[in-house]
Amino acid sequence: MTDAPLVQVTGLRRVFDVSKPWLDRVVAREPRQTLKAVDGVSFEIRRGETFALVGESGSGKSTVARMVVGLLPPSAGEVVIDGVSMTDRKDAARRARLRRRIQMIFQDPYASLDPRWRVGDIVAEPIRAFNLARDRREVEHRVGEGLKLVGLDPADARKFPHEFSGGQRQRIAIARALAAESDFIVCDEPTSALDVSVQAQILNLMRDLQDRLGLTYLLISHNLAVVRHMATTIGVMYLGRLVEVSPARDVFAAPRHPYTRMLLDAVPDLAMSGRPRTPVQGEIPNPIAPPSGCTFHPRCGLADERCRREAPATIEGVACHAVAEGRAGAARPARAAGG
């Protein structure tokens, strides 16, 4: 495994225009409105590792995922994968060759598979799109091997998606992602639509495939139990910004940012450890009109006047005035997520 990161994301930013139509704005004398979904996000993912983005709904996690794979153009910033810029138009030829190695597993296996296609055609689509097989027999062989790799029978290629359970459908989606011989996979909440017992099976499959094939994952999740099981490094997002980036073991052993502590405290304490917990305060603000300064300050018990006035810089992986000034206190050990 090389030390050079496979994925480098620098200053990624995405702004959406959510204004009313021009004539309506003129009549109502309203200004243009924008929504800053992602604001200056930077991180690296090394080969064979898993970088997890966590945070509440509306924090910008999925928007980052779509920009990384090229489904959504960034307003600013750069995504570099294996030395190739995904955002520089001059690099179009090298970017086209890289596309095969980047795939995505979506949240809902009931929506991500075309119900009119047989499973064999679904898995074969990237094989044909990237010309990875010479004839029909080779395509069928590759499809069968791909289905066996995810724990399904090659005979399942003749069936339609509606004949499978949710967990089996997600296995099909994983087989499709691997059919292109990809080595970087973006997983957008891959288990959130599944039963808990099935979630464990899919996560174990993903870990096994990562070890066997040397896969690199960008994992989007709000489930800290999933993150603990999968992640090498965790990035905690709040209202479009990364507020903490740390190795997974450090986040769970000693969370530093107040928001990270709040997320961990929100996990039910099944062990009944009696550890002091901070109840969740408020809700994520409206991203169209975010709070001034540190956007977390309305929900933070450590906020002071500087927090309300000035956005914190990221220092040693944490964007928090209280942490930088030593006002946050010693981070208390967190129990294992999920109990």
Long-range contacts (C-beta under 8 A, 24 or more apart in sequence): 1-46, 1-47, 1-48, 1-214, 2-47, 3-46, 4-46, 4-47, 5-44, 5-45, 5-46, 5-47, 6-45, 6-46, 6-47, 6-81, 6-82, 6-183, 6-184, 6-216, 7-44, 7-45, 7-51, 7-68, 7-79, 7-80, 7-81, 7-184, 7-216, 7-218, 8-44, 8-78, 8-79, 8-80, 8-81, 9-41, 9-42, 9-43, 9-44, 9-64, 9-68, 9-77, 9-78, 9-79, 9-80, 10-42, 10-77, 10-78, 10-79, 10-80, 11-40, 11-41, 11-42, 11-76, 11-77, 11-78, 12-38, 12-40, 12-41, 12-42, 12-64, 12-67, 12-74, 12-76, 12-77, 12-78, 12-79, 13-38, 13-39, 13-40, 13-41, 13-74, 13-75, 13-76, 13-77, 14-38, 14-60, 14-63, 14-67, 14-72, 14-74, 14-75, 15-75, 18-288, 33-288, 34-288, 35-287, 35-288, 36-240, 36-287, 36-290, 37-63, 37-240, 37-287, 38-63, 38-64, 38-67, 38-74, 38-240, 39-240, 39-241, 40-77, 40-241, 41-77, 41-235, 41-237, 41-240, 41-241, 41-242, 42-77, 42-242, 43-233, 43-235, 43-242, 43-245, 45-184, 45-216, 45-217, 45-218, 45-233, 46-216, 46-232, 47-183, 47-214, 47-216, 48-210, 48-214, 48-215, 48-216, 49-216, 49-217, 49-232, 49-233, 50-210, 50-216, 50-217, 50-218, 50-219, 50-230, 50-231, 50-232, 50-233, 51-217, 51-218, 51-219, 51-231, 51-232, 51-233, 51-234, 51-235, 52-219, 52-220, 52-221, 52-227, 52-230, 52-231, 52-233, 52-234, 52-235, 52-248, 53-218, 53-219, 53-220, 53-221, 53-235, 53-237, 54-221, 54-222, 54-224, 54-227, 54-234, 54-235, 54-236, 54-237, 54-263, 55-222, 55-236, 55-237, 55-238, 55-263, 56-222, 56-238, 56-263, 56-284, 57-222, 57-284, 58-239, 58-284, 58-287, 59-237, 59-238, 59-239, 59-240, 59-284, 60-237, 60-239, 60-240, 60-241, 61-220, 61-222, 61-237, 62-188, 62-189, 62-220, 64-220, 64-237, 65-104, 65-186, 65-188, 65-218, 65-220, 68-186, 68-218, 69-102, 69-103, 69-104, 69-186, 70-95, 70-99, 70-102, 71-104, 81-184, 99-130, 100-126, 100-130, 100-132, 100-180, 100-181, 100-182, 101-180, 101-181, 101-182, 101-183, 101-184, 102-182, 102-184, 102-185, 102-186, 103-176, 103-177, 103-178, 103-180, 103-182, 103-184, 103-185, 103-186, 104-177, 104-185, 104-186, 104-187, 104-188, 105-170, 105-173, 105-174, 105-177, 105-185, 105-186, 105-187, 105-188, 105-190, 106-173, 106-188, 106-190, 107-188, 107-189, 107-190, 107-192, 107-193, 108-193, 109-166, 109-167, 109-169, 109-170, 109-172, 109-173, 109-193, 109-194, 110-161, 110-166, 110-169, 110-193, 112-173, 113-161, 113-169, 113-172, 113-173, 114-161, 115-160, 115-161, 115-162, 116-160, 117-160, 117-161, 118-157, 118-158, 118-159, 118-160, 119-147, 119-156, 119-157, 119-158, 119-159, 119-160, 119-161, 119-164, 119-172, 120-157, 120-158, 122-161, 122-172, 122-176, 123-147, 123-157, 123-172, 123-175, 123-176, 123-179, 124-179, 125-176, 125-179, 126-176, 126-177, 126-179, 126-180, 127-179, 127-180, 129-180, 130-180, 132-179, 132-180, 132-181, 142-179, 143-179, 146-175, 146-176, 146-178, 146-179, 147-172, 147-175, 149-175, 149-178, 149-209, 150-174, 150-175, 150-178, 150-205, 150-209, 151-205, 165-198, 166-193, 166-194, 166-195, 166-198, 167-194, 167-195, 167-198, 167-201, 167-202, 170-194, 170-202, 171-202, 171-205, 174-202, 174-205, 174-206, 174-209, 178-209, 178-213, 182-215, 183-213, 183-214, 183-215, 183-216, 184-215, 184-216, 184-217, 184-218, 185-215, 185-216, 185-217, 185-218, 186-217, 186-218, 186-220, 187-217, 187-218, 187-219, 187-220, 188-220, 189-220, 189-221, 189-222, 190-219, 191-221, 191-223, 191-226, 192-221, 192-222, 192-223, 199-226, 203-229, 203-230, 206-230, 224-263, 224-264, 224-267, 224-337, 224-338, 225-267, 225-337, 225-338, 227-337, 228-252, 228-336, 228-337, 228-338, 236-260, 236-263, 238-284, 238-295, 238-296, 239-284, 239-285, 239-287, 239-290, 239-295, 239-296, 240-287, 241-295, 241-319, 242-314, 242-319, 243-296, 243-318, 243-319, 243-320, 244-317, 244-318, 244-319, 244-320, 245-314, 245-317, 246-317, 246-318, 251-334, 252-334, 252-336, 252-337, 253-333, 253-334, 254-331, 254-332, 254-333, 254-334, 255-331, 255-334, 256-317, 256-318, 256-320, 256-323, 256-328, 256-331, 257-318, 257-319, 257-320, 257-323, 258-296, 258-300, 258-301, 258-302, 258-320, 258-322, 258-328, 259-296, 259-299, 259-300, 261-331, 261-332, 261-334, 262-299, 264-334, 264-337, 267-337, 267-338, 268-339, 269-335, 269-339, 270-338, 270-339, 271-335, 271-336, 271-339, 273-335, 275-332, 275-333, 275-335, 276-332, 294-319, 294-320, 294-321, 302-327, 302-328
